[in-house]
């Protein structure tokens, strides 16, 4: 009996000794890695930390130091992965949130940094350091010379995060105590980014196929974008073939910049073809609001041979991490209580930079910007304003692997539209298109 107790005591002691030796070993290894990391020997430190984390994935202290070491070595993607693992398990660790935001600032991923800061403040409220980093991120984004994102600003699309393509040239931090000084320096000396490629040439082709009544319709356009100090200027030529008729329309877009907070979108189109309006005007004034929000208000004027149409429009947008959300509405007032309202919702996710993204666009109601359909020699544009429709489109834009100046965009859309002759029946239309852009 005594022997049995003796064996139990010895076994328990062995377990305690083994666990204690493991903890001591880990502590010694961590201390060694810590000293190596802050001496600038990041590779040696990472080798030790990777082994510690592999043996004990729940060692948050070692994983946090590993993430920071990756960040100091400019391995920002690996650092991001480690920070994500830490945050997913403990959302109240302010030091991890702060380090994660700084990692994105060093990587020039300003939009991601802003998204992390917004999320951090949901869990660590009223933290002065996180709020300060958020302000720095907002100043970075708004200080860059890009036309800001608007619903119809086709050439911008979060151009304010394009600087993420440039590699960080900042000296990696050596100690946490130096982090604030480094970020403060960035706040004062944030450079104004100027894209050397101020020109863009685009070709777009699209076809729409109907399930009833109409033959396929074809659309093409060529455009040239020039970035100037006053803003972007984009002349465009549109061509359409619809129900046996051909037409050409000439357009001009202009995105004037008034200040860091205000900019605008202006458009004019002209055509003598029966399948286009004779004149069309569009304009929106955009303002950037706190919290990565954006609001616009404007209008559309479309002049036909028989009647003119005026529509009031506004939009509300929000940046959240790599995502952009925008909701736009149209109000088309008509006499005899025939005012119509339509809306569009855009969700877009940006990938490695502003030229790479995918998006989803859903709309419903009536819209003054629907393409016209003709019947014989009669343009049914005015009728188009008062038919119900639902629209869903998908888009994907990407750059070439070798030449980043080559940009490709594919889109597909489906539309359910009320028939003009018989309002109780609907027809379906499927559209597919591709756009090629080259920057120079």
C-alpha positions as CSV (number, residue, x, y, z in Angstrom):
1,X,0.0,0.0,0.0
2,X,2.8,2.4,0.9
3,X,4.6,1.4,-2.3
4,X,1.5,2.3,-4.3
5,X,1.3,5.8,-2.7
6,X,5.1,6.2,-3.3
7,X,4.7,5.5,-7.1
8,X,1.8,7.9,-7.3
9,X,3.8,10.7,-5.6
10,X,6.8,10.0,-7.9
11,X,4.5,10.0,-11.0
12,X,2.8,13.3,-9.9
13,X,6.2,14.9,-9.3
14,X,7.5,13.8,-12.6
15,X,4.5,15.4,-14.4
16,X,5.0,18.6,-12.5
17,X,8.7,18.6,-13.2
18,X,8.0,18.0,-16.9
19,X,5.4,20.7,-17.2
20,X,7.6,23.2,-15.3
21,X,10.6,22.4,-17.5
22,X,8.4,22.9,-20.6
23,X,7.2,26.2,-19.3
24,X,10.7,27.3,-18.3
25,X,12.0,26.2,-21.7
26,X,9.3,28.2,-23.5
27,X,10.0,31.2,-21.3
28,X,13.7,31.0,-22.0
29,X,13.0,30.6,-25.7
30,X,10.6,33.5,-25.7
31,X,13.0,35.7,-23.9
32,X,15.7,34.8,-26.3
33,X,13.4,35.6,-29.3
34,X,12.4,38.8,-27.7
35,X,15.9,40.0,-27.3
36,X,16.8,39.0,-30.8
37,X,13.8,40.8,-32.3
38,X,14.6,44.0,-30.5
39,X,18.3,43.7,-31.5
40,X,17.1,43.7,-35.2
41,X,17.8,40.0,-35.7
42,X,14.3,39.3,-37.0
43,X,15.1,36.1,-38.9
44,X,16.5,34.4,-35.8
45,X,13.7,35.6,-33.7
46,X,11.1,34.4,-36.1
47,X,12.6,30.9,-36.3
48,X,12.3,30.6,-32.5
49,X,8.8,32.1,-32.3
50,X,7.5,29.8,-35.1
51,X,8.6,26.8,-33.1
52,X,7.0,28.1,-29.9
53,X,3.7,28.8,-31.7
54,X,3.7,25.4,-33.4
55,X,4.1,23.6,-30.0
56,X,1.6,25.9,-28.2
57,X,-0.9,27.6,-30.6
58,X,-2.6,29.3,-27.7
59,X,0.6,31.2,-26.6
60,X,-0.7,34.7,-27.4
61,X,2.4,36.4,-26.2
62,X,4.6,34.5,-28.6
63,X,2.2,34.9,-31.5
64,X,1.9,38.6,-30.9
65,X,5.7,39.0,-31.0
66,X,5.8,36.9,-34.1
67,X,3.2,39.1,-35.8
68,X,5.2,42.2,-34.9
69,X,8.4,40.7,-36.1
70,X,6.8,39.9,-39.5
71,X,5.6,43.5,-39.7
72,X,9.1,44.9,-38.8
73,X,10.5,42.6,-41.6
74,X,8.0,44.1,-44.1
75,X,6.2,40.8,-44.4
76,X,2.9,42.5,-43.9
77,X,0.6,39.8,-45.2
78,X,2.1,37.2,-42.8
79,X,1.8,39.7,-40.0
80,X,-1.8,40.4,-40.9
81,X,-2.6,36.7,-40.7
82,X,-1.2,36.4,-37.2
83,X,-2.9,39.5,-36.0
84,X,-6.2,38.1,-37.4
85,X,-5.8,34.9,-35.4
86,X,-5.1,36.9,-32.2
87,X,-8.0,39.3,-32.7
88,X,-10.5,36.5,-33.5
89,X,-9.8,35.0,-30.1
90,X,-9.6,38.1,-28.0
91,X,-11.2,41.3,-29.3
92,X,-10.4,43.3,-26.2
93,X,-6.6,43.3,-26.5
94,X,-5.9,46.9,-27.4
95,X,-2.2,46.3,-27.9
96,X,-2.9,43.8,-30.6
97,X,-5.4,46.1,-32.3
98,X,-2.9,49.0,-32.3
99,X,-0.1,46.8,-33.7
100,X,-2.5,45.5,-36.4
101,X,-3.4,49.0,-37.5
102,X,0.3,50.1,-37.6
103,X,1.1,47.0,-39.7
104,X,-1.4,48.3,-42.4
105,X,-0.1,51.8,-42.1
106,X,3.5,50.6,-42.8
107,X,2.2,48.5,-45.7
108,X,0.4,51.6,-47.1
109,X,-2.9,49.7,-46.9
110,X,-4.7,52.8,-45.7
111,X,-8.2,51.4,-46.4
112,X,-7.6,48.3,-44.4
113,X,-6.1,50.3,-41.6
114,X,-9.2,52.4,-41.4
115,X,-11.4,49.3,-41.3
116,X,-9.4,47.8,-38.5
117,X,-9.5,51.0,-36.6
118,X,-13.3,51.3,-36.9
119,X,-13.7,47.7,-35.8
120,X,-11.2,48.2,-32.9
121,X,-13.2,51.1,-31.5
122,X,-16.3,48.8,-31.3
123,X,-14.5,46.7,-28.7
124,X,-12.0,49.1,-27.2
125,X,-14.1,52.2,-26.9
126,X,-12.7,55.7,-26.5
127,X,-9.1,54.6,-26.8
128,X,-7.0,57.7,-27.6
129,X,-4.3,55.8,-29.4
130,X,-6.6,54.0,-31.7
131,X,-8.6,57.2,-32.4
132,X,-5.3,58.9,-33.2
133,X,-4.3,56.2,-35.6
134,X,-7.7,56.4,-37.2
135,X,-7.3,60.2,-37.7
136,X,-3.9,59.6,-39.3
137,X,-5.4,57.0,-41.7
138,X,-8.2,59.4,-42.7
139,X,-5.7,62.2,-43.4
140,X,-3.6,59.9,-45.5
141,X,-6.6,58.9,-47.6
142,X,-8.0,62.4,-48.1
143,X,-4.6,64.0,-48.8
144,X,-4.0,61.9,-51.9
145,X,-4.8,63.6,-55.2
146,X,-7.5,61.3,-56.4
147,X,-11.0,62.0,-57.6
148,X,-13.1,60.5,-54.8
149,X,-15.6,57.7,-55.3
150,X,-19.0,58.5,-56.7
151,X,-21.7,56.2,-57.9
152,X,-20.9,57.1,-61.6
153,X,-17.3,57.9,-61.1
154,X,-16.2,55.0,-63.2
155,X,-12.6,55.9,-63.4
156,X,-11.9,56.4,-59.7
157,X,-13.5,53.6,-57.6
158,X,-11.5,54.1,-54.4
159,X,-8.6,55.6,-56.2
160,X,-7.6,56.9,-52.8
161,X,-6.2,53.5,-51.8
162,X,-4.1,53.0,-54.9
163,X,-1.0,53.9,-52.9
164,X,-1.2,50.4,-51.5
165,X,0.6,49.2,-54.6
166,X,3.8,51.0,-53.5
167,X,6.0,49.1,-51.1
168,X,6.6,50.6,-47.7
169,X,9.9,52.4,-47.4
170,X,9.6,53.2,-43.7
171,X,12.2,51.8,-41.3
172,X,10.7,48.9,-39.3
173,X,10.2,49.6,-35.7
174,X,12.8,48.2,-33.3
175,X,10.8,48.7,-30.1
176,X,7.2,49.3,-29.2
177,X,8.2,52.5,-27.4
178,X,9.3,53.9,-30.8
179,X,6.0,53.2,-32.5
180,X,4.3,56.4,-31.6
181,X,7.2,58.5,-32.8
182,X,7.3,56.8,-36.1
183,X,3.6,57.1,-36.7
184,X,3.7,60.8,-35.6
185,X,6.4,61.4,-38.2
186,X,4.2,59.9,-40.9
187,X,1.3,62.1,-39.8
188,X,3.4,65.3,-40.4
189,X,5.2,64.1,-43.5
190,X,2.6,62.2,-45.4
191,X,3.5,62.7,-49.1
192,X,1.0,63.7,-51.7
193,X,0.8,60.8,-54.1
194,X,0.9,61.5,-57.8
195,X,0.3,58.7,-60.3
196,X,2.7,59.1,-63.1
197,X,0.2,57.4,-65.5
198,X,-2.2,60.3,-66.1
199,X,-3.8,58.9,-69.2
200,X,-6.2,55.9,-69.8
201,X,-7.7,54.6,-73.0
202,X,-10.7,52.3,-72.7
203,X,-12.7,50.1,-75.1
204,X,-16.0,48.5,-74.0
205,X,-18.3,46.1,-75.8
206,X,-21.6,44.7,-74.5
207,X,-24.5,42.6,-75.9
208,X,-28.0,42.2,-74.5
209,X,-30.2,39.2,-75.4
210,X,-34.0,39.1,-74.8
211,X,-36.2,36.1,-74.3
212,X,-39.1,37.7,-76.2
213,X,-39.9,40.4,-78.8
214,X,-36.5,42.0,-79.4
215,X,-33.4,40.9,-81.3
216,X,-30.0,41.1,-79.6
217,X,-28.8,44.7,-79.0
218,X,-25.1,45.7,-79.2
219,X,-23.3,48.5,-77.4
220,X,-19.7,49.7,-77.8
221,X,-17.8,52.7,-76.6
222,X,-14.3,54.2,-76.6
223,X,-13.0,56.7,-74.2
224,X,-9.9,58.6,-73.1
225,X,-9.3,59.8,-69.6
226,X,-6.9,62.6,-68.8
227,X,-6.0,63.4,-65.2
228,X,-5.4,67.1,-64.7
229,X,-4.9,69.4,-61.8
230,X,-8.5,70.5,-62.0
231,X,-9.8,66.9,-62.1
232,X,-10.4,64.0,-64.5
233,X,-11.7,64.7,-68.0
234,X,-13.2,61.9,-70.0
235,X,-14.5,62.3,-73.6
236,X,-16.4,59.2,-74.8
237,X,-18.0,58.0,-78.0
238,X,-20.9,55.5,-77.7
239,X,-22.3,53.3,-80.5
240,X,-25.4,51.2,-80.4
241,X,-27.3,48.8,-82.7
242,X,-30.8,48.3,-81.6
243,X,-33.7,46.8,-83.5
244,X,-32.1,47.4,-86.9
245,X,-31.1,51.0,-86.1
246,X,-27.6,52.4,-85.5
247,X,-26.7,55.4,-83.5
248,X,-23.7,57.3,-82.1
249,X,-23.6,59.5,-79.0
250,X,-20.9,61.8,-77.9
251,X,-20.3,62.3,-74.1
252,X,-18.0,64.2,-71.9
253,X,-17.4,63.5,-68.2
254,X,-15.7,65.9,-65.8
255,X,-14.8,65.4,-62.1
256,X,-13.8,68.8,-60.7
257,X,-12.1,68.9,-57.3
258,X,-13.0,71.8,-55.0
259,X,-11.3,70.7,-51.8
260,X,-10.4,67.6,-49.9
261,X,-14.0,67.3,-48.8
262,X,-15.9,68.4,-51.9
263,X,-15.8,67.3,-55.5
264,X,-18.4,66.9,-58.3
265,X,-19.4,64.8,-61.3
266,X,-20.6,66.5,-64.5
267,X,-21.7,64.9,-67.7
268,X,-23.0,66.1,-71.1
269,X,-24.2,63.9,-74.0
270,X,-25.3,64.8,-77.5
271,X,-26.7,62.7,-80.4
272,X,-28.8,63.1,-83.5
273,X,-29.6,59.4,-83.6
274,X,-33.2,58.4,-82.8
275,X,-32.1,55.7,-80.4
276,X,-30.3,58.3,-78.2
277,X,-31.6,61.4,-76.5
278,X,-30.7,64.6,-78.3
279,X,-29.2,66.1,-75.1
280,X,-28.5,64.8,-71.6
281,X,-27.0,66.5,-68.6
282,X,-26.0,65.0,-65.3
283,X,-24.4,66.4,-62.2
284,X,-23.7,65.4,-58.6
285,X,-21.9,67.2,-55.7
286,X,-20.1,64.9,-53.3
287,X,-19.0,65.5,-49.8
288,X,-16.8,63.3,-47.6
289,X,-18.2,62.9,-44.1
290,X,-16.5,61.6,-40.9
291,X,-16.4,57.9,-40.3
292,X,-15.6,57.0,-44.0
293,X,-19.0,58.1,-45.2
294,X,-19.9,59.9,-48.3
295,X,-23.1,61.7,-49.5
296,X,-24.1,63.2,-52.9
297,X,-27.0,65.1,-54.3
298,X,-27.7,66.0,-57.9
299,X,-29.9,65.5,-60.9
300,X,-30.4,64.3,-64.4
301,X,-31.9,66.0,-67.5
302,X,-32.7,64.1,-70.6
303,X,-34.0,65.9,-73.6
304,X,-36.0,64.0,-76.2
305,X,-37.6,65.4,-79.4
306,X,-41.1,65.2,-77.8
307,X,-40.5,65.9,-74.2
308,X,-37.9,66.5,-71.5
309,X,-37.4,64.4,-68.4
310,X,-35.9,65.7,-65.1
311,X,-34.8,63.4,-62.3
312,X,-33.5,64.2,-58.8
313,X,-30.9,61.8,-57.4
314,X,-28.8,61.3,-54.3
315,X,-26.5,58.7,-52.9
316,X,-25.0,57.5,-49.6
317,X,-21.7,55.6,-49.5
318,X,-19.6,54.0,-46.9
319,X,-16.1,52.5,-46.8
320,X,-15.5,49.6,-44.5
321,X,-12.2,47.9,-44.7
322,X,-11.7,46.7,-48.3
323,X,-15.5,47.1,-49.0
324,X,-17.4,50.0,-50.4
325,X,-21.2,50.2,-50.1
326,X,-23.3,52.8,-52.0
327,X,-27.1,53.3,-52.2
328,X,-28.5,55.6,-54.9
329,X,-32.0,56.7,-55.4
330,X,-33.8,58.5,-58.4
331,X,-37.0,60.5,-58.0
332,X,-38.6,61.4,-61.3
333,X,-41.5,63.9,-60.7
334,X,-44.3,63.9,-63.2
335,X,-47.7,65.6,-63.3
336,X,-50.9,63.9,-62.1
337,X,-49.2,62.1,-59.2
338,X,-47.1,60.0,-61.6
339,X,-43.8,60.5,-59.7
340,X,-41.6,57.5,-59.8
341,X,-38.8,56.3,-57.6
342,X,-36.0,53.8,-58.2
343,X,-33.0,52.7,-56.3
344,X,-29.6,50.9,-56.8
345,X,-27.4,49.2,-54.3
346,X,-23.7,48.6,-55.0
347,X,-21.4,46.4,-53.0
348,X,-17.8,46.3,-54.1
349,X,-14.8,44.6,-52.6
350,X,-11.3,45.8,-53.5
351,X,-8.5,43.3,-53.7
352,X,-4.8,44.2,-53.8
353,X,-5.5,47.7,-55.1
354,X,-8.1,50.0,-56.6
355,X,-7.8,48.4,-60.1
356,X,-8.7,45.0,-58.8
357,X,-12.1,44.3,-57.4
358,X,-15.4,42.5,-57.7
359,X,-18.8,43.9,-57.2
360,X,-22.6,43.3,-57.1
361,X,-25.2,45.8,-58.2
362,X,-28.9,45.4,-57.6
363,X,-31.6,47.9,-58.7
364,X,-35.3,48.1,-58.9
365,X,-38.1,50.5,-59.9
366,X,-38.0,52.9,-62.8
367,X,-35.0,54.9,-63.8
368,X,-34.4,57.7,-66.3
369,X,-31.1,56.2,-67.3
370,X,-32.5,52.9,-68.7
371,X,-31.5,52.4,-72.3
372,X,-34.2,53.2,-74.8
373,X,-36.1,50.7,-76.9
374,X,-37.7,51.7,-80.2
375,X,-40.7,50.3,-82.0
376,X,-40.6,51.0,-85.7
377,X,-39.9,54.7,-86.0
378,X,-41.3,55.6,-82.6
379,X,-38.9,56.0,-79.7
380,X,-40.3,54.5,-76.6
381,X,-37.9,56.3,-74.3
382,X,-40.6,58.1,-72.4
383,X,-42.6,55.0,-71.8
384,X,-39.4,53.4,-70.4
385,X,-39.5,55.8,-67.5
386,X,-42.7,54.3,-66.2
387,X,-42.2,50.5,-66.5
388,X,-41.1,48.4,-63.6
389,X,-37.9,46.5,-63.7
390,X,-35.5,44.6,-61.4
391,X,-31.8,44.4,-62.3
392,X,-28.9,42.4,-60.9
393,X,-25.3,42.7,-62.3
394,X,-21.9,41.2,-61.4
395,X,-18.6,42.8,-62.2
396,X,-15.0,41.7,-61.9
397,X,-12.0,43.9,-62.7
398,X,-8.3,42.8,-62.7
399,X,-4.9,43.8,-63.9
400,X,-2.5,41.9,-66.2
401,X,0.0,39.6,-64.5
402,X,3.0,41.1,-66.3
403,X,1.7,44.6,-67.2
404,X,-0.2,46.3,-64.4
405,X,-1.1,49.1,-66.8
406,X,-3.4,46.7,-68.6
407,X,-6.8,46.5,-66.9
408,X,-9.6,44.1,-67.8
409,X,-13.2,44.1,-66.6
410,X,-16.0,41.6,-67.2
411,X,-19.6,42.0,-66.3
412,X,-22.8,40.1,-66.6
413,X,-26.3,41.2,-65.8
414,X,-29.9,40.0,-65.8
415,X,-33.0,42.2,-66.0
416,X,-36.6,41.5,-65.5
417,X,-38.6,44.2,-67.2
418,X,-42.3,45.0,-67.6
419,X,-43.4,44.8,-71.3
420,X,-44.3,48.1,-72.8
421,X,-47.3,46.9,-74.7
422,X,-48.6,44.6,-72.0
423,X,-47.8,45.8,-68.5
424,X,-49.0,42.6,-66.9
425,X,-46.3,40.5,-68.6
426,X,-42.5,40.7,-68.2
427,X,-39.6,39.9,-70.4
428,X,-36.1,38.9,-69.4
429,X,-32.8,40.3,-70.7
430,X,-29.3,39.0,-70.2
431,X,-26.3,41.3,-70.8
432,X,-22.6,40.4,-71.0
433,X,-19.7,42.7,-71.6
434,X,-16.0,43.2,-71.4
435,X,-13.9,46.4,-71.1
436,X,-10.2,46.8,-71.8
437,X,-8.2,49.7,-70.2
438,X,-4.6,50.7,-70.7
439,X,-2.9,53.3,-68.6
440,X,0.0,55.3,-70.0
